[in-house]
Structures are given as C-alpha cells and as structure tokens.
Amino acid sequence: MRHSRSSMPDYGVDAPRTGVMILFAVIASLVLAGFLYMYGNGLAKTAARIIFSFSITGIIVLILIWLYTRKEKFRHRNRMLNMLTWKGDEQVLDIGTGHGLLMIGAAKRLSTGHSVGVDIWSKKDLSNNSPRAAITNAKLEEVINKVTVMDANAQDLPLANSSFDYVLSNLCLHNIPDKEGRAKACSEIVRVLKPGGTALISDFRHTKEYETEFKKLGLETSRTYSLLAAPMFLYIVKAVKKEMF
C-alpha cells in the first residue's frame, strides 16, 4: 500500500540556500558556456570548456545533496544511534533537532524513556525549520508520546544538571560563529549529561575542536569518520562522562 506524501515524514533539506545558489550557478554557467561555444572564437571556446567543467562539479554537488537528503542522512542517523547501547529507559537530548531526525530515531528505540529535541529553528540551516515540523514528524512516526520539543540555545540549555543518558547532535554546533560559543555549548552538553552518559556530536567542521574541549572537561573521547555519499565529510565525536565526575 502506497502512502500519500502528506502522510510521510519530511526531514527537510540542509542548508537550502546553498543548494539554491549552486543550482542557479550551474544553470548560469551552462548558459554562458553554451553561448561562448556557439558564438565565440577559439579562445572563447576554450573558456566555455573550462566553465562547463566547473558546471559538472556543481551538478555532482547537487546530486550529493539530493542523496544525503533522501537516503544518507538516515543511514548516518542509524550509524550514530547504533554506537550506543539501548535499554529503552534512556533520557535522550537532541541538540539542533530540526525536523526531529535524531530525536525521533532515538524515541523509536525507547520504551519507558523519553527523547527531548531543542533548537533555535533557523530556516537558513534547514528548510521549513520549525517546532511544528518536528511535532508533525513525531506524530507520523508514532512516537509523539515519547518526545518533547523545546526552544533552546545550545549555549544555555534550560535543563537540569546530569539529566540525560545520551546527548546527540548533528550538523548544529558549527553554526555557532565563535570558538568561545562552541566551547560553551560543549560545556553545557557535559553539564546536562549524567555520569556514565555519552555524547555523540556529528559535524563537518570543528570536530577536532569539540574533541579537545570534551577532553579538557574530563571526558573520554574519540573521533571517527562517517563514510557517506554527501556534499561534506562528516565526523562523529564520541564523549563519555566518567561515572565519578
């Protein structure tokens, strides 16, 4: 039985403005290259070939964006969640939840536990980003009773100390523009993490920085590469808070 589009969850497109800009650049480049090749002299034809080669690169990037949006982000989510041991009673926090990809993925693995998603809902970072989108997806995925969606900044979480078994985040912390702000976010993650708890932070920038910051705060850390068909290289930082912290 086929589902209608309205009954399917929508987890959005990451950095939608970037994709649109690349698309327009590719179209403009192809038009320019075609014009130069058809009506230009020898030098213009050479320029057309160079412009066309850059257009091919843009097309490849657009294909990778499509693949990540439609397939790879789900494979990446599952890889992250599979790095954790699940009993079903965990308290989980997803920072930068967006449409709820990690929050809902975690909720599906819970029985008596609960999954919380926080975000500042920037539409620049994710298409149609809003609490409503995350709540709608949670309803469609039948986990609405296991999730809570909140407005919150990663640098100042309105959450109690040592309240989460797992803290998750994907493609969020790099949006904090300064190193001090990212360090504060890492500190907040450690603060809300229970002793013995684990944080998994995935990003394409600053992951060594996150790893170093978690080490400074006394956590046991590691960093691994996630092999994906995606327009960026994603790494996962795993940080475990010691039992006696």
C-alpha positions as CSV (number, residue, x, y, z in Angstrom):
1,M,0.0,0.0,0.0
2,R,1.4,3.4,-1.0
3,H,1.4,6.3,1.4
4,S,0.4,9.8,0.2
5,R,3.1,12.5,0.5
6,S,1.2,14.2,3.3
7,S,1.4,11.0,5.4
8,M,5.1,10.7,5.0
9,P,7.6,12.4,7.4
10,D,9.6,15.2,6.0
11,Y,13.1,15.8,7.4
12,G,13.9,18.8,5.3
13,V,16.9,19.9,3.2
14,D,20.1,21.0,5.0
15,A,21.4,24.4,4.1
16,P,18.7,25.0,1.4
17,R,20.0,28.4,0.4
18,T,23.4,26.9,-0.5
19,G,21.7,24.3,-2.7
20,V,19.6,27.0,-4.5
21,M,22.7,29.2,-5.1
22,I,24.6,26.2,-6.5
23,L,21.6,25.4,-8.8
24,F,21.5,28.9,-10.2
25,A,25.2,29.0,-10.6
26,V,25.1,25.7,-12.6
27,I,22.3,27.0,-14.8
28,A,24.0,30.3,-15.4
29,S,27.4,28.6,-16.2
30,L,25.8,26.2,-18.6
31,V,24.0,29.0,-20.5
32,L,27.2,31.1,-20.6
33,A,29.4,28.1,-21.7
34,G,26.9,27.3,-24.5
35,F,26.8,30.9,-25.7
36,L,30.6,31.2,-25.8
37,Y,31.0,27.8,-27.5
38,M,28.4,28.5,-30.2
39,Y,29.2,32.2,-30.9
40,G,32.8,32.8,-29.7
41,N,36.2,32.4,-31.2
42,G,38.8,29.8,-30.3
43,L,39.7,31.5,-27.0
44,A,36.0,31.8,-26.1
45,K,35.5,28.1,-26.9
46,T,38.4,27.2,-24.5
47,A,36.8,29.3,-21.8
48,A,33.5,27.6,-22.5
49,R,35.1,24.2,-21.9
50,I,36.6,25.4,-18.6
51,I,33.2,26.8,-17.5
52,F,31.5,23.6,-18.4
53,S,33.9,21.5,-16.3
54,F,33.1,23.7,-13.3
55,S,29.4,23.2,-14.0
56,I,29.9,19.4,-13.9
57,T,31.3,19.8,-10.4
58,G,28.3,21.8,-9.4
59,I,26.0,19.1,-10.7
60,I,27.8,16.5,-8.8
61,V,27.4,18.5,-5.6
62,L,23.7,18.9,-6.2
63,I,23.4,15.1,-6.7
64,L,25.2,14.6,-3.4
65,I,22.9,17.0,-1.7
66,W,19.9,15.0,-3.0
67,L,21.4,11.7,-2.0
68,Y,22.1,13.0,1.5
69,T,18.6,14.4,1.9
70,R,16.8,11.4,0.6
71,K,19.0,8.5,1.8
72,E,22.3,9.1,3.5
73,K,21.1,11.3,6.5
74,F,19.0,8.3,7.6
75,R,22.0,5.9,7.3
76,H,24.1,8.4,9.2
77,R,21.5,8.7,11.9
78,N,21.3,4.9,12.3
79,R,25.1,4.7,12.5
80,M,25.1,7.3,15.3
81,L,22.3,5.5,17.2
82,N,24.0,2.1,16.7
83,M,27.1,3.5,18.5
84,L,25.0,3.5,21.7
85,T,23.7,0.7,23.9
86,W,19.9,0.9,24.3
87,K,17.9,-0.5,27.2
88,G,14.7,1.5,26.4
89,D,14.6,3.6,29.5
90,E,17.1,6.3,28.5
91,Q,16.7,10.0,28.7
92,V,17.9,11.5,25.4
93,L,18.6,15.0,24.3
94,D,19.0,16.0,20.6
95,I,20.6,19.5,20.2
96,G,19.6,21.2,16.9
97,T,16.8,18.8,16.3
98,G,15.3,20.5,13.3
99,H,12.6,18.2,11.9
100,G,13.4,15.7,14.6
101,L,15.6,13.2,12.8
102,L,17.7,12.1,15.7
103,M,15.1,12.8,18.4
104,I,12.6,10.6,16.6
105,G,15.2,7.9,15.8
106,A,16.1,7.7,19.4
107,A,12.4,7.7,20.5
108,K,11.8,4.6,18.3
109,R,14.4,2.7,20.5
110,L,12.7,3.7,23.8
111,S,10.0,2.0,25.8
112,T,9.8,3.9,29.1
113,G,12.5,6.5,28.2
114,H,12.0,10.0,26.7
115,S,13.6,12.0,23.9
116,V,13.9,15.8,24.0
117,G,14.7,17.9,21.0
118,V,15.9,21.5,21.3
119,D,16.5,24.1,18.5
120,I,16.5,27.8,17.7
121,W,14.7,26.9,14.4
122,S,16.9,28.7,11.9
123,K,15.4,28.3,8.4
124,K,18.8,29.1,6.9
125,D,20.2,25.8,8.3
126,L,17.2,23.6,7.4
127,S,14.3,24.1,5.1
128,N,10.9,24.8,6.8
129,N,12.6,24.5,10.2
130,S,10.0,24.8,13.0
131,P,8.8,23.1,16.1
132,R,5.6,22.2,14.2
133,A,7.6,20.2,11.6
134,A,9.3,18.1,14.4
135,I,6.0,17.5,16.1
136,T,4.3,16.5,12.9
137,N,7.0,14.0,12.1
138,A,6.8,12.6,15.6
139,K,3.1,12.0,15.1
140,L,3.6,10.4,11.7
141,E,6.3,8.2,13.2
142,E,4.0,7.3,16.1
143,V,6.4,8.4,18.9
144,I,4.7,11.7,19.9
145,N,4.2,10.4,23.5
146,K,7.9,9.8,23.8
147,V,9.2,13.2,22.7
148,T,9.3,16.8,23.9
149,V,10.2,19.7,21.6
150,M,11.7,22.9,23.1
151,D,13.0,26.3,22.1
152,A,16.6,26.4,23.5
153,N,20.1,27.6,22.6
154,A,22.9,25.1,22.8
155,Q,25.0,27.6,24.8
156,D,22.4,28.0,27.5
157,L,20.2,24.9,27.9
158,P,17.2,25.3,30.3
159,L,17.7,21.7,31.5
160,A,18.8,20.2,34.8
161,N,22.4,19.0,35.6
162,S,23.1,15.3,35.0
163,S,19.6,14.7,33.4
164,F,20.4,12.8,30.2
165,D,21.9,9.4,29.5
166,Y,22.7,10.4,25.9
167,V,23.2,13.8,24.2
168,L,23.1,13.8,20.4
169,S,23.7,16.5,17.8
170,N,24.2,16.5,14.0
171,L,25.3,19.5,11.9
172,C,24.4,22.0,14.6
173,L,27.4,23.3,16.6
174,H,29.3,24.6,13.6
175,N,26.6,27.3,13.3
176,I,27.8,28.9,16.4
177,P,30.2,31.6,14.9
178,D,32.9,31.8,17.6
179,K,35.1,29.3,19.3
180,E,34.1,30.5,22.8
181,G,30.5,29.9,22.0
182,R,31.2,26.4,20.7
183,A,33.2,25.7,23.9
184,K,30.2,26.9,26.0
185,A,27.9,24.5,24.1
186,C,30.3,21.6,24.8
187,S,30.3,22.7,28.5
188,E,26.5,22.7,28.5
189,I,26.5,19.2,27.0
190,V,28.8,17.9,29.7
191,R,26.7,19.7,32.4
192,V,23.4,18.0,31.4
193,L,25.0,14.6,30.8
194,K,24.7,12.0,33.5
195,P,27.8,10.4,35.0
196,G,28.4,7.4,32.7
197,G,26.4,9.1,29.9
198,T,27.6,9.5,26.3
199,A,27.5,12.4,23.9
200,L,27.7,11.9,20.1
201,I,28.4,15.1,18.2
202,S,28.4,14.9,14.4
203,D,29.6,17.8,12.2
204,F,31.7,18.7,9.1
205,R,33.7,21.4,10.8
206,H,35.3,22.0,14.2
207,T,35.1,18.3,15.3
208,K,38.7,18.3,16.5
209,E,37.9,21.4,18.5
210,Y,34.9,19.6,20.1
211,E,37.0,16.6,20.9
212,T,39.7,18.7,22.5
213,E,37.1,20.6,24.5
214,F,35.5,17.5,25.8
215,K,38.9,16.1,26.9
216,K,39.6,19.4,28.8
217,L,36.3,18.8,30.6
218,G,37.4,15.3,31.7
219,L,35.5,13.1,29.2
220,E,36.9,10.1,27.4
221,T,36.7,11.0,23.7
222,S,37.2,9.5,20.2
223,R,36.5,10.8,16.7
224,T,35.5,8.7,13.7
225,Y,34.7,9.4,10.1
226,S,31.3,8.6,8.7
227,L,31.5,7.3,5.1
228,L,28.6,8.8,3.2
229,A,27.5,10.0,-0.2
230,A,27.2,13.6,0.9
231,P,28.5,17.0,-0.1
232,M,30.6,17.3,3.0
233,F,32.8,15.0,5.1
234,L,31.1,14.1,8.4
235,Y,32.9,13.1,11.6
236,I,31.4,11.8,14.8
237,V,32.9,12.8,18.2
238,K,32.0,10.4,21.0
239,A,32.5,11.7,24.5
240,V,31.8,9.6,27.6
241,K,31.4,11.2,31.0
242,K,33.1,9.3,33.8
243,E,31.0,7.6,36.4
244,M,32.6,9.6,39.2
245,F,32.8,13.1,37.8
